[in-house]
C-alpha cells in the first residue's frame, strides 16, 4: 500500500541580523505545539500561543488517539488542514498514509471516481483501473477537505462507505473494504445547509463525532507578529535586496488589519512585502493596500444586475489577494460556481 510522507515543519535557514533576531527567536520557541519527544512521527508546525488557538490544539491532541471521526470547522485560511495533519501525526495511524481529497476543486462528475476509484471502461476516458482515495488511505487517515461541497446525490454513497467500511469502484461489481479514520473540514455552516437541503443530516452526524472550531485570525491577533516572523523567514531569501527583519511600524500595521482571508492572506501579504521591500527592513509601504471600503449604492446606478455581480466578484477577489476559496465563502457561493463565472468573464474579455 502506498504511503504518503508526513508534512515536516519548515525550519529557519540563514543567520538573521540583530534587528530580526527577536522575532525569529519567537518562531523557534513555538515549534510543533503537540509534539511528543518520544514519538518519531513529525507533526506540522502550527505557529501561535493565543488562548483560542491553544484551546483547539489541546482538543485535537486529546481526540487524536481515538478512532472518532473529526469535523474541523472554520473560515478559509485558518489552517484546518494543518490541524487534520496534526491529528493524524499524533494518532495510532501515524505510520499509515494521510490522503487528502479537495472536494471543492473536483467537478461533480469526478468526485465519485476520486473517492472510490473506477474500473477500466467505466466511462469515456477510463482506459485503466484506478484506485480511489478510500483504498489509498487504507490503514491511515482520509481528509475530506471542504466536505460541504460534495453534491447531495453522492452523499448517500459516501455515508455508506463510512458506515459499512465498504464500497464499489465506479463500474465495478466487487465490494471492497477500507479501514480509514475520517477527518472532514468545512467553511460552511452544515446545520444551515441541512435546513436548505444542501447536506444530509445523517452524513453530518456521522462526520461530527468530535467537532473542532478554528478561530479566525482577527480573534487571535496576538499571534500575528509570530506568524509574520515565520513567513518573513520563509520568504526573505526571495527578496531582491538583503532583508534583516520586519519594522515595528509594519508589524503594527499587520496587527491592526482584520485579515478576512486569515493566515493564508497574511502569508501572501508578507511574501509580497519581501519581494517589494528595498531593505533592510520590511516597511508599511511594502504591504498590500488595505481592503477598499464597500462602494456606495450610487456607484452601481445604471448598471445591469449581471454587471453589478461581475464587479462585486472581481472586487472581492482583489480584496482577498486572488484567493478563490475565500472569495466564494465571502460571496456565499460554491468555489465551483465562482470558477464558472470567472471562466465566463475571461471568455468575454471582462476579467
C-alpha positions as CSV (number, residue, x, y, z in Angstrom):
1,X,0.0,0.0,0.0
2,X,1.4,3.4,-1.0
3,X,2.1,5.7,1.9
4,X,2.2,9.5,1.8
5,X,5.0,11.3,3.5
6,X,4.1,13.3,6.6
7,X,4.3,17.0,6.5
8,X,7.5,18.1,8.1
9,X,7.6,21.6,9.8
10,X,9.6,24.2,8.0
11,X,12.9,25.1,9.7
12,X,14.5,28.6,9.7
13,X,17.6,29.0,7.5
14,X,20.3,31.6,7.3
15,X,21.7,33.9,10.0
16,X,19.4,36.7,11.0
17,X,20.6,40.1,11.9
18,X,20.1,41.6,15.4
19,X,17.1,43.6,14.3
20,X,15.3,40.4,13.3
21,X,16.6,38.0,15.9
22,X,13.9,38.7,18.5
23,X,11.1,37.9,16.0
24,X,12.8,34.8,14.7
25,X,13.5,33.5,18.2
26,X,9.8,33.7,18.9
27,X,9.1,31.5,16.0
28,X,11.8,29.0,17.0
29,X,10.3,28.8,20.5
30,X,6.8,27.8,19.1
31,X,7.6,24.6,17.2
32,X,5.0,21.8,16.8
33,X,2.8,22.6,19.8
34,X,1.7,19.0,20.3
35,X,4.9,17.2,19.7
36,X,5.7,14.2,21.9
37,X,9.5,13.8,22.4
38,X,9.2,10.0,22.5
39,X,7.3,9.9,19.1
40,X,9.4,10.0,15.9
41,X,6.4,10.9,13.7
42,X,6.7,14.6,12.9
43,X,3.7,16.9,13.3
44,X,3.2,20.1,11.3
45,X,4.3,23.3,13.0
46,X,1.4,25.5,14.0
47,X,2.5,29.0,15.0
48,X,0.7,30.7,17.8
49,X,0.3,30.9,21.5
50,X,-3.1,32.7,21.8
51,X,-5.6,31.1,24.2
52,X,-8.2,30.4,21.4
53,X,-5.6,28.5,19.3
54,X,-4.1,26.6,22.3
55,X,-7.6,25.5,23.3
56,X,-8.4,23.9,19.9
57,X,-4.9,22.3,19.7
58,X,-5.4,20.8,23.1
59,X,-8.7,19.4,22.0
60,X,-7.0,18.0,18.8
61,X,-4.3,16.3,21.0
62,X,-6.9,14.6,23.1
63,X,-9.0,13.3,20.2
64,X,-6.0,12.2,18.1
65,X,-5.6,8.9,19.9
66,X,-9.3,7.9,19.4
67,X,-11.0,6.4,16.4
68,X,-13.7,9.1,16.3
69,X,-14.4,11.0,13.1
70,X,-13.5,14.7,13.5
71,X,-15.2,17.6,11.8
72,X,-13.0,20.7,11.7
73,X,-14.9,24.0,11.0
74,X,-13.6,27.4,10.4
75,X,-13.2,30.2,7.8
76,X,-11.0,29.7,4.8
77,X,-7.3,30.1,5.5
78,X,-7.4,29.4,9.2
79,X,-5.3,26.2,9.0
80,X,-7.9,23.4,9.1
81,X,-5.7,21.1,7.0
82,X,-2.7,21.6,9.4
83,X,-4.9,20.6,12.3
84,X,-6.0,17.5,10.4
85,X,-2.4,16.5,9.7
86,X,-1.5,17.1,13.3
87,X,-4.4,14.7,14.4
88,X,-3.0,12.1,12.0
89,X,0.6,12.6,13.2
90,X,-0.5,12.2,16.9
91,X,-2.7,9.2,16.2
92,X,-2.0,5.4,16.3
93,X,-2.4,5.5,12.5
94,X,0.6,7.9,12.0
95,X,2.6,5.1,10.3
96,X,-0.2,4.8,7.7
97,X,-1.0,7.1,4.8
98,X,-2.6,10.6,5.1
99,X,-4.7,11.1,2.0
100,X,-6.5,14.4,1.2
101,X,-9.4,14.9,-1.1
102,X,-10.1,18.5,-2.1
103,X,-13.8,18.2,-2.6
104,X,-14.2,21.9,-3.6
105,X,-11.7,21.5,-6.5
106,X,-13.3,18.5,-8.1
107,X,-16.0,18.6,-10.8
108,X,-19.2,16.8,-9.6
109,X,-18.7,14.1,-12.2
110,X,-15.2,13.2,-10.9
111,X,-15.9,13.1,-7.1
112,X,-17.2,9.5,-7.1
113,X,-14.2,8.2,-9.1
114,X,-11.8,10.1,-6.9
115,X,-13.3,8.7,-3.7
116,X,-14.0,5.1,-4.8
117,X,-11.8,4.6,-7.9
118,X,-13.1,3.2,-11.2
119,X,-12.7,0.1,-13.4
120,X,-11.4,0.2,-16.9
121,X,-14.1,1.2,-19.3
122,X,-16.4,2.5,-16.6
123,X,-16.8,5.7,-18.6
124,X,-15.3,7.5,-21.5
125,X,-11.6,8.0,-20.9
126,X,-11.3,5.3,-18.3
127,X,-8.5,3.4,-20.0
128,X,-7.4,1.6,-16.9
129,X,-8.3,0.7,-13.4
130,X,-7.7,3.5,-10.9
131,X,-7.6,3.2,-7.1
132,X,-9.8,5.7,-5.2
133,X,-8.8,7.6,-2.1
134,X,-10.6,5.2,0.2
135,X,-8.3,2.4,-1.0
136,X,-5.2,4.6,-0.9
137,X,-6.0,5.7,2.7
138,X,-6.4,2.1,4.0
139,X,-4.9,1.9,7.5
140,X,-4.5,5.6,7.7
141,X,-6.4,8.9,7.7
142,X,-8.7,10.2,5.0
143,X,-9.1,14.0,4.9
144,X,-12.3,15.2,3.2
145,X,-11.4,18.8,2.7
146,X,-14.4,21.1,2.3
147,X,-16.8,18.2,2.5
148,X,-19.7,20.6,2.3
149,X,-19.1,20.9,-1.5
150,X,-20.0,17.3,-2.2
151,X,-23.2,17.0,-4.2
152,X,-26.2,15.7,-2.3
153,X,-26.6,12.8,-4.8
154,X,-23.2,11.5,-3.8
155,X,-23.5,12.0,-0.1
156,X,-25.5,8.7,0.3
157,X,-22.7,6.7,-1.2
158,X,-20.1,8.5,1.0
159,X,-22.3,7.7,4.1
160,X,-22.5,4.0,3.2
161,X,-18.7,3.8,2.7
162,X,-18.2,5.4,6.1
163,X,-20.9,3.3,7.9
164,X,-20.2,-0.1,6.3
165,X,-16.5,0.4,5.6
166,X,-17.1,-1.0,2.1
167,X,-17.7,0.4,-1.4
168,X,-17.5,-0.5,-5.1
169,X,-15.4,1.2,-7.7
170,X,-17.3,3.0,-10.4
171,X,-18.2,0.4,-13.0
172,X,-17.2,-2.4,-10.7
173,X,-19.1,-5.3,-9.1
174,X,-16.8,-6.4,-6.4
175,X,-17.3,-5.0,-2.9
176,X,-14.1,-3.7,-1.4
177,X,-13.3,-2.9,2.3
178,X,-11.3,0.0,3.6
179,X,-10.3,0.8,7.2
180,X,-9.8,4.6,7.4
181,X,-10.1,7.3,10.1
182,X,-12.1,10.2,8.6
183,X,-11.3,13.8,9.3
184,X,-13.5,16.4,7.5
185,X,-13.2,20.1,7.1
186,X,-15.6,22.8,6.1
187,X,-16.0,26.5,6.0
188,X,-19.8,26.2,5.7
189,X,-22.5,26.1,8.3
190,X,-23.5,22.5,7.7
191,X,-26.5,22.7,10.0
192,X,-27.9,25.6,7.9
193,X,-27.1,23.6,4.8
194,X,-29.2,20.7,6.2
195,X,-32.1,23.1,6.6
196,X,-31.7,24.2,3.0
197,X,-31.5,20.7,1.7
198,X,-27.8,21.0,0.7
199,X,-26.4,18.5,3.1
200,X,-27.7,15.2,4.5
201,X,-28.3,15.2,8.2
202,X,-27.3,11.6,8.6
203,X,-23.9,12.2,7.0
204,X,-23.4,15.3,9.1
205,X,-24.0,13.3,12.3
206,X,-21.6,10.6,11.0
207,X,-18.8,13.1,10.4
208,X,-19.5,15.1,13.5
209,X,-18.1,12.6,16.0
210,X,-15.9,15.4,17.5
211,X,-16.3,19.0,16.4
212,X,-13.4,21.4,16.4
213,X,-13.7,25.1,15.5
214,X,-10.6,27.0,14.4
215,X,-10.8,30.7,15.3
216,X,-10.3,33.4,12.6
217,X,-7.1,35.4,12.8
218,X,-8.9,38.5,13.9
219,X,-9.8,36.6,17.1
220,X,-6.2,35.8,17.9
221,X,-4.3,39.0,16.9
222,X,-1.6,38.3,19.4
223,X,-0.4,35.5,17.0
224,X,0.1,37.9,14.1
225,X,3.7,39.1,15.0
226,X,5.0,35.5,15.3
227,X,3.2,34.5,12.1
228,X,4.6,37.4,10.3
229,X,8.1,36.5,11.5
230,X,7.5,32.9,10.5
231,X,6.5,33.9,6.9
232,X,9.3,36.5,6.8
233,X,11.9,33.8,7.4
234,X,10.4,31.6,4.8
235,X,10.4,34.3,2.1
236,X,13.2,36.7,3.0
237,X,15.7,34.9,0.7
238,X,13.5,35.6,-2.4
239,X,14.0,39.4,-1.9
240,X,16.0,41.3,-4.4
241,X,17.8,43.2,-1.6
242,X,19.1,41.7,1.7
243,X,16.4,41.9,4.4
244,X,17.1,41.9,8.2
245,X,13.6,41.9,9.5
246,X,10.1,43.5,9.7
247,X,9.9,47.0,11.1
248,X,7.8,47.8,14.2
249,X,5.6,50.0,12.1
250,X,4.9,47.2,9.6
251,X,4.1,44.8,12.5
252,X,1.7,47.3,14.0
253,X,0.0,47.7,10.6
254,X,-0.3,43.9,10.2
255,X,-1.7,43.5,13.7
256,X,-4.3,46.3,13.0
257,X,-5.9,44.6,10.0
258,X,-8.8,42.2,10.1
259,X,-7.5,39.6,7.6
260,X,-10.7,38.2,6.1
261,X,-8.6,35.6,4.3
262,X,-6.9,34.7,7.7
263,X,-3.4,33.1,7.9
264,X,-3.3,32.4,4.1
265,X,-3.9,36.1,3.4
266,X,-1.3,37.2,5.9
267,X,1.2,34.8,4.4
268,X,0.6,36.3,0.9
269,X,1.0,39.8,2.3
270,X,4.3,39.0,3.9
271,X,5.5,37.3,0.7
272,X,4.6,40.3,-1.4
273,X,6.3,42.6,1.1
274,X,9.5,40.6,1.0
275,X,9.6,40.8,-2.8
276,X,9.0,44.5,-3.0
277,X,11.0,45.7,0.0
278,X,14.1,47.8,-0.8
279,X,15.6,46.8,2.6
280,X,16.9,46.4,5.1
281,X,13.5,46.2,6.8
282,X,10.0,45.5,5.6
283,X,8.1,48.7,6.0
284,X,4.3,49.5,5.9
285,X,4.5,50.8,2.3
286,X,5.7,47.4,1.2
287,X,2.5,45.8,2.4
288,X,-0.6,45.4,0.2
289,X,-3.0,48.2,0.5
290,X,-5.9,47.8,2.9
291,X,-9.1,46.4,1.6
292,X,-11.2,49.1,-0.1
293,X,-14.5,50.1,1.6
294,X,-17.7,48.8,0.1
295,X,-18.7,51.2,-2.7
296,X,-21.9,53.2,-2.2
297,X,-25.1,52.0,-3.9
298,X,-25.0,55.1,-6.1
299,X,-21.9,53.8,-7.9
300,X,-24.0,50.9,-9.3
301,X,-26.7,53.1,-10.6
302,X,-27.4,52.4,-14.3
303,X,-25.7,49.0,-14.3
304,X,-27.4,45.7,-15.0
305,X,-27.6,43.1,-12.3
306,X,-25.1,40.9,-14.1
307,X,-22.6,43.8,-14.3
308,X,-23.0,44.5,-10.6
309,X,-22.4,40.9,-9.8
310,X,-19.3,40.9,-12.0
311,X,-17.9,44.0,-10.3
312,X,-18.6,42.6,-6.9
313,X,-16.9,39.3,-7.7
314,X,-13.8,40.9,-9.1
315,X,-13.5,43.4,-6.3
316,X,-13.8,40.6,-3.7
317,X,-11.1,38.7,-5.4
318,X,-8.8,41.7,-5.5
319,X,-9.5,42.3,-1.8
320,X,-8.6,38.8,-0.9
321,X,-5.5,38.6,-3.0
322,X,-7.0,36.3,-5.6
323,X,-8.0,33.6,-3.1
324,X,-10.9,32.0,-4.9
325,X,-12.0,29.8,-2.0
326,X,-12.1,32.7,0.5
327,X,-13.9,34.9,-2.2
328,X,-16.5,32.2,-2.7
329,X,-17.1,32.0,1.0
330,X,-17.4,35.7,1.3
331,X,-19.9,35.8,-1.6
332,X,-21.9,32.9,-0.4
333,X,-21.4,30.7,-3.4
334,X,-19.5,27.4,-4.0
335,X,-15.9,27.6,-5.4
336,X,-17.2,25.7,-8.4
337,X,-19.9,28.4,-9.1
338,X,-17.3,31.2,-8.7
339,X,-14.9,29.4,-11.1
340,X,-17.6,29.0,-13.7
341,X,-18.4,32.7,-13.5
342,X,-14.7,33.7,-13.8
343,X,-14.2,31.5,-16.8
344,X,-17.2,33.2,-18.5
345,X,-15.7,36.6,-17.7
346,X,-12.4,35.6,-19.3
347,X,-14.2,34.3,-22.4
348,X,-15.9,37.7,-22.6
349,X,-12.7,39.5,-22.0
350,X,-14.1,41.1,-18.9
351,X,-11.7,39.7,-16.3
